[in-house]
Amino acid sequence: MFSRVTSSERPHRNAHPGAPDPQYSTIPAKLREPEVWATGGRTLLARRLALAIPSLATAGGLAWLAERAYPAGASPLAWTILVLFALVMGWQAFVACQYVYGLVAAILGDRAKSILERRSEAAEIPAASAGRTAAVVAIHAEDAVAVFARLRVMARSLAEAQARDIDIFVLSDTRDGAIAAVEEHEFARIQAWAEADPALPRIRYRRRTENVGRKAGNIGEFCCSYGAEYAYMIVLDADSLMTGAAMTRLVGLMDESPRTGLIQTVSYAAGRDTLFARIQQFAVRLYAPLALRCLETWQGPEGSYWGHNAILRIEAFAENAQLPVLPGRAPLGGEILCHDIVEGALMVRAGWEVRLLPEMGGTWEEMPTNLVDLLGRERRWCQGNLQHLRVLPWAGLHGASRWHLAVGILAYGMLPLWIAFLGLASWQAARTGDLGLLAYGLTGHGAAAHGLAALSLAVLALPKVLSLGHVLASPERRASFGGTKTLLASAALEQVVWVFLWPVLTLFTAGAVVSTFLGRVVRWETQDRDDRQVSWAEAFRLQADAVVVGALIVFALVWIGNAWLGLWLAPLALALLASPAQSVWTSRADLGRAARARGLFLTADDTAQAPELAELAQIRGLPAAPAPIRSAPLEPAIWLAADEA
């Protein structure tokens, strides 16, 4: 039932993906036509124009009103501020239009959904018949106890779903001998636990002796070594959790969809108890659905891959998604760090559909539990996304794939522009005594200034207002957040936290963008996934730059003596000065649990907790959710107690 294998075989790498004549050997010729497949080419184009045209029109309107309200004249400083304002607010216009688009698509319901998504919502999915599936968990120096606890939950869930064609693989890239020994120990424990139940899936473990290509190389080596045994591969991260029902549904959908090479699900963060984590889990649950609905509607079959909680057709992936080493030196050259989105783009280029299921459910992940760890992850993701500047010119990539790559680059590239805009606009306000564009026209006079203020506020507020309205419009959605009262209170508190968090994130990530272009290479280390309280010493050591910038802003405001400018910039300066305190206080798990006990920052994972989440919490000895749980009583975690005894 169980087996353990070792291998140091290097994964095969194809030629540079920018080369002409991409390989289509794994897909029939009739399926290589542009898509078009399920939605229809004209319909897909219309859907994309429905997002692009309002975004461009809104961005143009903001720029036009800004120029009319505050003409730059011949001043280089004024022109620079005007251009920066147009760029950063144009980006915000695009973000706002996504939420409007997503709301319209949500209202349209099935008329805006893909055929595959409608099938995924059907009561029954036919049993898989194309072959076996491997659920692979790629790990590197992770907490083995936590990893194998998730495996135990998923194995039991697969057994309950009677998924006899799905095996579980643990693909270790761990180099540290002590950590590897713990992995071996936990694997032996799960073997002993499962011996009495033949319904459980087969679980296999292997550790590479050569970590070529990081995670991408780990998955690639698996495809080379075991791909012939399996038709599909469900890719999971070390912190991923997926129900057996979700896995079997994904397999059934792939079996029904021969044109589909990859189906990406949405995995929401759950299971962490620090105040920071609970606020972020709440915010993502509240604000992500409309953006995801927009994304699925306009991208159609030319979707993106997020690297985990997705199912792939192994043959298609192995033939078409092998990655090269980027030319040049790190950080922009070398191994592709954020490889998943590139792999998805290569599959689309080869003619395969890459689909998104934004509402399937039954799939989760974890997230950084404090501000310090989040900033560290943002630094890594920043470098990985900026690397895609060298991927954009590759030959044969579809326009949608290039846009997926460009959005990741722009999301980080806009942050230094925000810093430049705020700095230069503040300097101009100090010289002229007028806040001007720094206040988005709120302090201006005339129709153009009033129109600019109204449109700017709408653009900035719409994402959260529309998301909140979308939830409030449905009794079921309101109940999943604990009811109207607790939802509104939580949303208001989250907005206060965001006012203080945004300056810190923006300053830190803008610095990461600049340092990347200056050649600083970021080390990709294992994430700390457990609830972790940040000490005052660590917070001050890692966020001293934010405190210094905040102090300089306060000093400058006092020296300038402009009361209106001081009031306008006070929240920004206070947020930076309080950055270490934010990290320390919000990293406390007791405050997070207290908030949950008072009904704050609740999500569906609290109010209607899935049995798998409840079982995982029990195994790991985490505090149980106070809200009613729709699950059967769970057996005691005897397998954990045995070693402790």
C-alpha positions, -999 to +999 in steps of 0.1 A: +000+000+000+028+024+008+062+027-009+092+050-006+115+059-034+145+080-039+158+097-070+183+123-080+174+122-117+174+157-133+141+167-151+143+170-188+143+206-201+131+216-235+145+244-257+139+280-248+101+286-249+107+317-271+117+294-300+094+291-330+072+262-338+060+252-303+053+215-298+017+203-301+024+166-301+001+159-271-030+175-284-050+167-315-048+191-344-085+199-343-081+213-308-053+238-316-077+264-330-079+297-310-105+296-284-133+300-294-138+266-279-165+271-253-172+308-254-168+317-290-141+341-303-164+371-308-180+366-274-146+363-257-134+395-275-165+413-264-161+403-228-125+416-228-135+449-245-162+453-218-134+455-193-108+473-213-129+502-227-144+513-193-110+510-177-094+532-203-123+556-204-122+560-166-084+565-166-086+590-194-114+609-176-093+611-144-063+624-164-085+650-183-102+663-152-068+665-133-054+686-161-084+708-163-086+713-125-048+718-120-032+729-153+005+721-153+015+751-174+053+751-180+062+738-146+082+705-149+072+696-113+035+701-121+038+680-152+056+652-134+029+652-107+002+652-133+017+622-152+023+603-119-013+610-108-026+598-142-006+566-140-014+556-104-051+565-106-054+549-140-043+517-123-069+522-096-095+528-123-087+494-138-090+478-103-124+495-098-137+484-132-128+448-124-152+449-094-180+465-115-174+439-141-174+411-116-207+424-100-224+424-134-211+389-142-223+377-108-257+391-114-258+374-148-252+341-131-250+311-154-251+333-185-216+345-177-201+312-165-181+288-186-195+254-196-169+237-174-180+258-143-216+250-149-207+213-151-187+216-119-219+228-101-239+198-113-251+173-087-231+144-102-197+142-120-191+109-139-164+087-124-130+091-139-119+066-165-089+081-182-064+068-156-051+073-121-044+107-105-015+117-082-021+143-056+014+157-051+026+177-021+059+195-028+078+204+004+111+219+014+122+220+050+086+223+062+071+214+095+067+177+088+042+172+116+018+198+101+023+185+066+015+149+075-015+160+096-030+176+065-022+144+046-041+123+072-071+146+068-070+144+030-065+106+030-095+101+052-116+125+030-105+106-001-115+073+015-150+088+024-153+099-012-144+064-024-117+078-046-097+046-053-079+061-083-061+089-064-027+083-048-008+108-026+028+117-031+051+137-008+078+152-029+106+164-006+133+188-015+146+190+020+184+192+023+187+194+061+193+159+075+175+166+108+144+179+091+145+150+066+146+126+096+114+141+110+098+136+076+108+100+076+094+096+111+061+112+102+058+090+071+063+059+093+036+071+117+011+077+089+019+042+076+012+027+110-020+047+113-033+036+079-025-001+081-059-010+096-079+007+069-076-006+033-099+021+020-073+048+024-053+059-007-018+048-013+007+073+001+043+075-013+073+096-002+105+104-020+133+129-013+155+143-040+192+143-034+198+171-059+174+201-057+176+211-093+150+238-103+135+243-069+097+234-068+094+235-106+122+210-109+107+189-081+074+186-100+092+182-133+113+153-119+080+136-107+065+139-142+097+123-157+098+095-131+061+087-125+041+106-152+036+074-172+016+059-143-009+088-140-032+108-163-036+138-140-017+155-112-033+175-084-006+199-073-007+209-036+016+231-015+028+222+020+000+243+035-027+231+011-058+212+021-084+198-003-114+176+003-117+142-013-150+153-029-132+183-045-104+161-058-128+136-074-148+164-089-117+179-105-108+145-119-143+140-133-142+174-149-108+167-165-121+134-178-151+151-194-129+179-209-103+166-233-093+201-244-085+212-208-049+209-197-053+226-163-081+236-139-072+261-112-093+263-081-095+292-055-080+282-022-090+306+006-068+311+036-080+295+068-069+279+101-048+307+116-056+326+147-034+356+150-053+389+148-034+397+116-043+364+100-079+366+110-083+401+095-066+390+063-087+358+060-118+379+064-107+405+039-099+380+012-132+362+017-151+395+015-133+412-014-119+385-036-151+369-051-160+398-074-125+402-087-123+364-093-156+364-111-143+392-134-111+373-140-128+340-149-153+358-172-129+378-193-100+352-195-121+323-207-099+293-216-067+314-215-064+314-178-034+315-154-018+289-131-012+298-095+011+268-086-011+249-062-046+236-055-050+228-092-053+197-114-031+193-145-030+168-174+004+153-169+013+146-205+003+181-216+022+197-188+053+176-192+055+182-230+048+219-230+056+236-196+093+229-192+111+260-182+145+274-193+170+294-173+165+331-181+195+348-196+216+372-175+224+373-139+200+372-109+178+388-098+161+393-132+180+363-148+186+327-137+159+303-126+124+315-129+111+320-094+074+326-099+073+297-124+036+287-122+021+316-142+048+310-169+039+273-170+002+281-175+011+305-203+031+278-221+002+254-219-021+280-234+005+286-261+005+249-269-033+250-275-046+237-241-074+253-222-064+266-187-095+272-167-105+288-134-132+276-110-137+306-087-165+291-066-159+253-063-151+252-026-134+225-006-099+238-010-078+259+014-043+271+021-026+291+049-011+325+049+016+346+068+003+351+103+020+385+109+031+416+091+068+407+092+063+374+075+039+390+049+065+416+041+091+389+036+068+370+012+061+402-007+098+408-012+101+373-028+070+377-049+082+411-061+114+397-075+097+367-090+071+389-108+097+414-121+116+385-136+086+382-160+099+412-178+121+388-196+093+363-203+069+389-219+087+390-253+087+352-258+073+342-291+039+326-294+024+336-261-013+346-262-023+381-255-042+370-224-011+353-211+010+384-217-016+404-198-015+380-168+023+385-167+020+423-172-006+426-144+018+410-119+046+433-130+024+464-129+010+456-095+045+459-080+057+486-104+030+510-094+041+512-058+073+532-065+051+555-086+028+560-056+058+569-034+070+594-060+036+609-065+030+614-027+065+628-022+064+653-052+028+663-046+036+670-009+066+691-020+044+711-044+017+715-017+043+728+008+055+754-018+021+766-030-001+761+001-026+742-020-030+704-017-039+701-054-038+666-068-025+653-035-061+656-022-076+643-055-094+676-061-113+676-027-099+710-018-102+725-053-127+748-068-147+746-100-166+719-119-134+701-130-121+698-094-154+686-081-157+661-109-122+649-102-129+645-065-161+625-071-145+602-097-114+597-076-134+587-045-156+564-066-125+547-080-109+542-046-141+531-028-159+510-053-139+477-048-148+475-011-183+491-014-194+468-042-180+437-024-198+446+008-230+453-011-228+420-029-226+401+004-253+422+021-277+415-008-278+378+000-290+363+033-268+332+027-237+353+022-245+375+052-249+345+074-216+331+063-199+362+078-219+359+110-248+382+101-252+418+091-241+435+123-209+416+127-201+419+090-205+457+091-184+460+123-157+437+109-156+456+076-153+489+093-124+477+116-107+461+086-108+494+068-091+511+098-064+485+098-059+489+060-054+527+064-024+519+087-012+488+067-012+503+032+017+529+038+039+502+054+032+477+026+037+503-001+070+517+013+084+482+019+074+468-015+085+499-034+119+494-018+119+458-029+112+469-065+141+494-065+165+469-048+156+443-074+165+466-103+197+475-084+207+438-084+198+426-049+190+389-049+164+377-024+168+343-007+137+321-011+135+304+023+108+282+039+079+302+052+069+301+089+033+290+086+023+286+122+008+314+144+039+333+154+041+363+177+066+390+166+089+404+193+095+441+198+132+436+190+124+418+157+098+444+147+121+474+153+150+456+136+131+448+104+110+479+102+134+506+114+133+522+079+095+527+081+100+544+115+127+566+102+106+577+072+077+584+094+098+605+117+112+625+088+077+632+075+067+645+109+098+666+111+092+680+076+055+688+084+064+706+116+091+726+098+067+735+069+040+746+093+011+739+068-018+728+090-039+713+061-009+694+047-001+681+082-036+669+088-037+652+053-005+634+058-009+626+095-024+591+090+005+582+067+032+594+091+014+577+121+011+544+102+049+544+095+058+553+130+035+527+144+048+500+120+066+479+147+036+481+170+014+469+142+036+439+138+037+430+175+000+436+184-016+420+154+007+389+156-010+379+189-031+348+187-050+356+219-063+389+203-074+369+172-093+344+193-108+371+213-120+388+181-135+355+169-153+350+203-169+384+198-181+376+163-155+397+145-137+388+113-158+356+109-158+337+076-176+307+063-148+286+078-160+297+112-197+298+108-201+266+087-167+249+092-160+220+069-154+186+086-118+185+071-109+219+087-124+207+120-105+175+119-072+192+111-077+216+140-084+186+163-053+167+151-030+197+156-045+206+190-058+240+178-087+258+195-120+248+181-143+272+163-170+285+187-197+286+159-218+256+151-199+231+129-215+210+103-195+179+108-197+145+125-180+138+158-143+130+152-124+101+167-096+109+191-062+116+176-047+083+189-019+083+164-005+116+178-010+106+214+010+073+209+043+091+203+037+116+230+032+087+255 
